[in-house]
Amino acid sequence: MSTIKYLLPEDRIPTAWYNIQADLPRPVPPTLHPGTGQPIGPDDLAPLFPMALIMQEVSAEQYIEIPAPVRDVYRQWRPTPLFRARRLEAMLDTPARIYYKYEGVSPAGSHKPNTAVAQAFYNKEEGITKLVTETGAGQWGSSLAMACAFFGMECKVFMVRVSYEQKPYRRGLIEAYGASVTPSPSPETNAGRAILAEHPDSTGSLGIAISEAVEVAATHADTKYSLGSVLNHVLLHQTVIGQEALEQFALADDYPDIVIACAGGGSNFAGLAFPFAGKKMRGEADTRIVAVEPAACPTLTRGQYAYDFGDTAHLTPMVKMHTLGSTFIPPSIHAGGLRYHGMAPLVSHLLDLGQIEATAVHQLDAFAAGLQFARAEGIIPAPESNHAVAQVIAEALRCKAEGVSQSIVFNLSGHGHFDMQAYMDYQAGKLQDYDYPAEEITMALAGLPGVG
Ligand SMILES: *Cc1c(COP(=O)(O)O)cnc(C)c1O
């Protein structure tokens, strides 16, 4: 039984990203100014982002051309392979056909360079010399550091303190690419100092690190801010994944009944799912699309769909999204990339429209699934991707119980080579599940801005 690999030739890298905003039956609710509560215009975002990315944020064009220098970088690892997981199918004894799109073949080991390279390119074009950002597990920080190295730019990364301490190798990789790393909360910003005054032992959160990075960008003319998920333009750049997958399914002479990906801020999910969701909304195909999140940070399944801030210090604009409240600090699960209080507005909107489903998985079930996958397919998934794997296995076993042969594809968003400590802790029985932290979420939701 061998795994089948569907590879596209290099010249089949998509020439355009797919913009789902063109196919929405209702537009996504507008972004609001943090001070006035009114819809923002392009100029309001200009201190943080280059104009090209701001225009992508609000574009309703169905396809947006990928600039040649970005495609030139993509060419190093794209098109990424689509695999048919024949050995996993055999292990599960399922009639389901299981496919995975493997984004771990990028140099940084995940899907994140797909947008990091594009963002560095557009900033460079507009004369920016330095990018500042935050990182949770370190995947985004290392991807942006690599992209900045490619385009000769400086890069500064605020890294959530718990990951800075738990994941020294990701920090080392960011530094190897030439960027600087600061544990967050830090004494370098007003936002960081305010948190430290109240909680000197704070382990940090993405919401806090975003505040620090936004503050640095807003106060330095040569520096702009870069976000690794959530925003419309980030999701847009990731659609190169699903665009390729559509072509690869044509090669395989198949089409997915179910599309699955894990969701932290929503970018790898959107990247694979949006081109399929577009076909669904245009009435060309019918597909179940499932976002999988950690039970410890259940944004889509237990959060509120409301206007909220993207960060803890409330420096960012307000967007309508599924949120657990901007002051919520999620439990320290090992899938650091899934510990964000909010969700991409476009993903939240699709859930609200009934175009996608969401489900939550516990950490121990996710690691068990990841090991089963590794023993069948050889690839150690990132702890984030394990959440998708757990749902795939559940769907494949349902197919077996029902005696139906469905086609399932998931996004293997990254490899877990930097996360072996988490796997070792799991196998030593040292990891635990965190219950839905209902009280803390209620408290954090009480602080929603209450607009819109
Ligand atoms: C960052 C990350 C995620 C979560 O972020 P999304 O924006 O939801 O994709 C998932 N998997 C990996 C490997 C990551 O690095």
The ligand as an ORCA input file, in Angstrom:
! r2SCAN-3c Opt
* xyz 0 1
  C       0.126     29.428     12.788
  C      -0.223     28.056     12.479
  C      -1.566     27.622     12.501
  C      -2.701     28.482     12.947
  O      -2.880     29.677     12.272
  P      -4.027     29.870     11.188
  O      -3.950     31.303     10.844
  O      -5.326     29.495     11.842
  O      -3.680     28.981     10.070
  C      -1.831     26.320     12.117
  N      -0.850     25.467     11.765
  C       0.438     25.850     11.751
  C       1.487     24.862     11.354
  C       0.792     27.150     12.095
  O       2.065     27.527     12.057
*
